[in-house]
């Protein structure tokens, strides 16, 4: 499964470089194109649980930064 992340910075948000560091610290990889980051995960039992964990970690990392985000996942 791949999950793509699109983020929207604001001048009221934290520095983009610090936000990128946070995302890389929890396993997101920067990409060029329609989306800003990708997270790759395995397929099998527990995918739902691992997806929930990934989304919770993402939400926690971005909380308070003023960044808006959207996700797109597929197998």
C-alpha positions in Angstrom: 0.0 0.0 0.0 1.2 3.5 -0.8 -0.2 6.6 0.9 0.4 10.0 -0.6 0.3 13.2 1.5 -0.4 16.6 0.2 0.3 19.5 2.5 -0.6 23.2 2.4 1.7 25.6 4.2 0.6 28.9 5.6 2.7 31.9 6.4 1.2 31.6 9.9 2.5 28.1 10.2 6.0 26.9 11.3 9.0 26.9 9.0 8.5 24.5 6.1 12.0 23.0 6.7 11.0 22.1 10.3 7.7 20.5 9.1 9.6 18.5 6.5 12.0 17.3 9.2 9.1 16.2 11.3 7.5 14.3 8.4 10.8 12.6 7.5 11.2 11.7 11.2 8.1 9.6 11.1 8.9 7.8 7.8 7.4 10.1 5.1 9.6 10.5 1.9 9.4 13.7 -0.2 8.3 13.2 -3.8 7.9 15.5 -6.7 4.6 15.8 -8.6 0.9 16.0 -7.5 1.8 15.0 -3.9 4.4 16.1 -1.5 5.3 12.9 0.4 4.8 9.2 0.2 4.6 6.4 2.8 4.9 2.8 1.7 3.5 0.0 3.8 2.9 -3.7 3.5 -0.2 -5.5 2.5 -1.6 -8.2 4.7 -3.2 -8.7 8.1 -3.2 -5.6 10.3 -3.2 -3.1 7.4 -6.1 -1.3 9.0 -4.3 -1.1 12.3 -1.1 0.1 10.7 -3.0 2.7 8.7 -4.7 4.0 11.8 -1.3 4.2 13.6 0.3 6.0 10.6 -2.5 8.6 10.4 -2.4 9.2 14.2 1.4 9.7 14.0 0.9 12.1 11.1 -1.8 14.0 12.9 0.3 14.3 16.1 3.4 15.5 14.2 1.4 18.2 12.4 -0.7 19.3 15.3 -0.1 22.9 16.2 1.9 23.6 13.0 -0.9 25.3 11.1 -0.4 22.9 8.2 -3.4 21.5 6.4 -3.1 18.0 4.8 -4.9 15.4 2.7 -4.2 11.8 2.1 -4.7 9.4 -0.8 -4.0 5.7 -0.4 -4.1 2.7 -2.8 -2.8 -0.8 -3.1 
